[in-house]
Amino acid sequence: MYIYADNAATTKMSAAAINELISKTTEEYGNPSSLHSIGQKAAETLFNARKMIADLLSATEKNIFFTSGGSESDNMAILSAAEHGKKKNKRHIITTEFEHHAVLHTVEKLERQGFEVTYLDVHENGVVSVSELESAIREDTALVSVMYANNEIGTVQPIAEIGKVCYKHKVLFHTDAVQAAGHLHINVLELGVDYLSLSAHKFGGPKGVGVLYARNRSLVHSLIEGGAQEFGKRGGTENVPAISAMAVALKESCENIESSYGKVCQMRDRLIEGLLKIPHTVLNGDRISRLPGNVNVCFEGIEGESLLLMLDCKGIAASSGSACTSGSLEPSHVLLAIGRPHEIAHGSLRLSINHENTPDEIEKIISVTTEVVEKLRSMSPVWDDLQKGRKAHVI
Ligand SMILES: *Cc1c(COP(=O)(O)O)cnc(C)c1O
C-alpha cells in the first residue's frame, strides 16, 4: 500500500479530467484561432471551459485568463498591478512574509525597481491581522497581495474582510487561491478581489495550466507578447485539452466540497491528535482556521529530510514544506515567519490529504511516523543532548 499525502505539492489527476484531456487531445487538435470548422470546434471548447470556470467563481468569462499555472498567474497579477500603480505614482506593495515564492520573488523584483514592500507579520498562528493590514495601507499603495490559504501550514486568511478594507481604501487586491480551490468555495464578488490565481494541478487537473481572474481586463498587462490570444493579454496558442480538463476538474472538485469537507476534516483532526501524542511535537498553523486536508508539525531533535526518506521507504509520500524548498538546506520561510526557531523548523513534516485518503491510511501514517520519529531520535546527537539535559527543549 502506498499512501499519497502530498496533495499540496500536486494532486493525482481525476479520472474525469484525464478523460477530458485525452478526448480533447484526440478529437480537437485544431487551433482555436483558425477559421475552419476544426479550429472553431476548439474555440468553442475553449469558450465553454472559460464559461464553466467563470461560473464556478461567480465571475464572467471575459475576466478569466488562461495561464501556464499558479506561478504565472501570480507574476501576471502582481506585475499588472505594479504597472497600473506606476501610472499613478504608487509604488508601495503590501504582502505577507509567508507567501508562495511566485509572489515573494516577484515583489522582490519590484523592490529592485524602486517599489517599497511591506511584509505583514503572520503571527504564531499563521493568520494576518486585518487591522494591521489596514494600518499598513498608504496613499501610494498600489497593491495588497495575501494568499487565501498557505501551501505549507494550510492556514486560511480572512480574504473577504481584507477585500472590504482594500475596497474602502481603493487599493488593488490580489489573492493566490491556489491552495484554496477545490477545498473552499470561491466567489470573487464576495471576496472582493481584483485578481485571483488558480493552478489546475492542485485540484485534480493537469500540470502546466492555470487561471488568472481579473475584475477588469484593463487591469491586466501581458507578460508574454505574441498573438491576440486571451484578449490580447497573453500570446501563445491555447492548450485547449489541458484547459478543458482543468474546467472539468474544477467543477468536480467544487461539487465535491460539500461531501468531502467534513470527512477530510475528521481525518485531519485524527492525524493531528495522533501525531501530537509524540512527545515534543508542535502543530504549525492555527488549529481552526486551516484547510481541511493540511497537517503540519515539527518534531524536536530530528531532520525533516531523513524523516521524509524513511516515510517514503515505508510507503508514505509526504513533504517537509513546499516542494520548492525541499532539497535546500534553508529551513522553510513559512515556519520561520510563524516564529519557529531554525532547529525546530528543520524537523517539520507536512501531510496534505484529500477525499481519496481513508481512515485506515491515517492510522497507518500515525503509527509509522511515531515509529520513525522514535528511531531517528534514538540516532540523533541533538536528541541525546536534550535527553541528558545538555540542551533545553524548545517544544
Ligand atoms: C503550487 C502553488 C503555486 C504555483 O503553482 P504552479 O501551477 O505550480 O506554478 C503558487 N501558489 C501556491 C500557494 C501554490 O501552492
The ligand as an SDF file (V2000), in Angstrom:
LIG
                    3D

 15 15  0  0  0  0  0  0  0  0999 V2000
    1.6200   25.3410   -6.1890 C   0  0  0  0  0  0  0  0  0  0  0  0
    1.4380   26.7560   -5.8180 C   0  0  0  0  0  0  0  0  0  0  0  0
    1.7580   27.7900   -6.7060 C   0  0  0  0  0  0  0  0  0  0  0  0
    2.4190   27.5230   -8.0350 C   0  0  0  0  0  0  0  0  0  0  0  0
    1.5620   26.9200   -8.9510 O   0  0  0  0  0  0  0  0  0  0  0  0
    2.2010   26.2250  -10.2510 P   0  0  0  0  0  0  0  0  0  0  0  0
    0.9980   25.8860  -11.0770 O   0  0  0  0  0  0  0  0  0  0  0  0
    2.9090   25.0150   -9.7720 O   0  0  0  0  0  0  0  0  0  0  0  0
    3.0710   27.2280  -10.8970 O   0  0  0  0  0  0  0  0  0  0  0  0
    1.5220   29.0820   -6.3200 C   0  0  0  0  0  0  0  0  0  0  0  0
    0.9710   29.3600   -5.1260 N   0  0  0  0  0  0  0  0  0  0  0  0
    0.6420   28.4070   -4.2440 C   0  0  0  0  0  0  0  0  0  0  0  0
    0.0330   28.7780   -2.9520 C   0  0  0  0  0  0  0  0  0  0  0  0
    0.8720   27.0610   -4.5610 C   0  0  0  0  0  0  0  0  0  0  0  0
    0.5600   26.1340   -3.6710 O   0  0  0  0  0  0  0  0  0  0  0  0
  1  2  1  0
  2  3  1  0
  2 14  2  0
  3  4  1  0
  3 10  2  0
  4  5  1  0
  5  6  1  0
  6  7  2  0
  6  8  1  0
  6  9  1  0
 10 11  1  0
 11 12  2  0
 12 13  1  0
 12 14  1  0
 14 15  1  0
M  END
$$$$
